[in-house]
Amino acid sequence: MEIRRECYEVGALLYCPALNEGLSDSIIHEKFGKHYSVALCLEDSVADAYVAKAEQQLYTTLLQIKEAENIFYHPKIFIRVRDPEQLDRVHDMLGGCRDIVMGYIFPKYTISNAPVYNRKIKAINKGRNKPFYMMPILESEDIIDYSSRRQILLNIKKMLDAVQEYVLNVRVGGNDFCNTFAARRHYDETIYDIKPIADVLTDILTVFSREYVVSGPVWEFFASDNNEWKDGLLREAKLDRLNGFVGKTVIHPKQICVVNEALKVSHKDYEDAGAILGWSDDNGLQVSKGAGGERMNELKTHGNWAMKTMILARIYGVG
């Protein structure tokens, strides 16, 4: 299991409609904090009649960020396009702002559009030293169809493998899956309680998470009378982490700190991971008690977990 560190660094990805005129000011004045990424969305959050206006505002936002003179936290910035044709137009339009954009998000990435997306991301990266990354979203209905899901996912992975050097994250469209089943969770429920959707997510993780970082689905709540929304998000984010997701799509700045908290590594996990990676076999043993003497550490079976744990600790801290 060898995944580049930068793939783990996307973390809490804040989705913002590209029409948002105040976004650059919020970023420049660090209103969202100092540990998050941003997705400027030209797809579902923008009405068809406003696409041209959203593209222009996107450029204005990036230009304002690029030209800001004060020192501030620069989040990783991604652009979610509507389709491959828009990708060409937007990339050409960015001009000198390209150097503050880390990559593009491709919605409903599947076997019918993957070849053209792949071809375009290769063309964009031709001759570049610093890559433009892609983050495909698995959310199309052909993935949901139980009779074809396994083969569809395997075919998608084969197509991603052809451009693996440019794939930063694989993302999932939880709300699209919920819509298909006419389901919606409340703040005291997690997406794993919706069994048909949990099965889809499990299959995606099984196919992709050994070789790619897969990011967790969006959580819709950001307010409630007694902060139940926060408890619910933290509970789901912990289940995300347990099942193999790293990071999460967020739709409100208040969600960022909750996701970052869930990505922190516990002291005991950090100590155990360090012990496993620094294992000494002087006595021939490859098994020992973990930190606190509560569980077993075994070199051959916990190595991948230890490497991942140490990467997350370096990025998100220990707490």
Sequence and secondary structure as in RCSB ss.txt:
>XXXX:A:sequence
MEIRRECYEVGALLYCPALNEGLSDSIIHEKFGKHYSVALCLEDSVADAYVAKAEQQLYTTLLQIKEAENIFYHP
KIFIRVRDPEQLDRVHDMLGGCRDIVMGYIFPKYTISNAPVYNRKIKAINKGRNKPFYMMPILESEDIIDYSSRR
QILLNIKKMLDAVQEYVLNVRVGGNDFCNTFAARRHYDETIYDIKPIADVLTDILTVFSREYVVSGPVWEFFASD
NNEWKDGLLREAKLDRLNGFVGKTVIHPKQICVVNEALKVSHKDYEDAGAILGWSDDNGLQVSKGAGGERMNELK
THGNWAMKTMILARIYGVG
>XXXX:A:secstr
    HHHH   EEEEEETT TTHHHHHHTTTT SS EEEEE STTS GGGHHHHHHHHHHHHHHHHH  S     
EEEEE SSHHHHHHHHHHHGGGGGG  EEEETT  TTTHHHHHHHHHHHHTT SS  EEEEEE  HHHH TTTHH
HHHHHHHHHHHTTGGGB  EEE HHHHHHHTT    TT  GGGSHHHHHHHHHHHHHHTTTS EEB        T
TSHHHHHHHHHHHHHHHHT  SEEESSGGGHHHHHHHHSB HHHHHHHHHHHT   TTS  EEE GGGSSEEEHH
HHHHHHHHHHHHHHHH B 
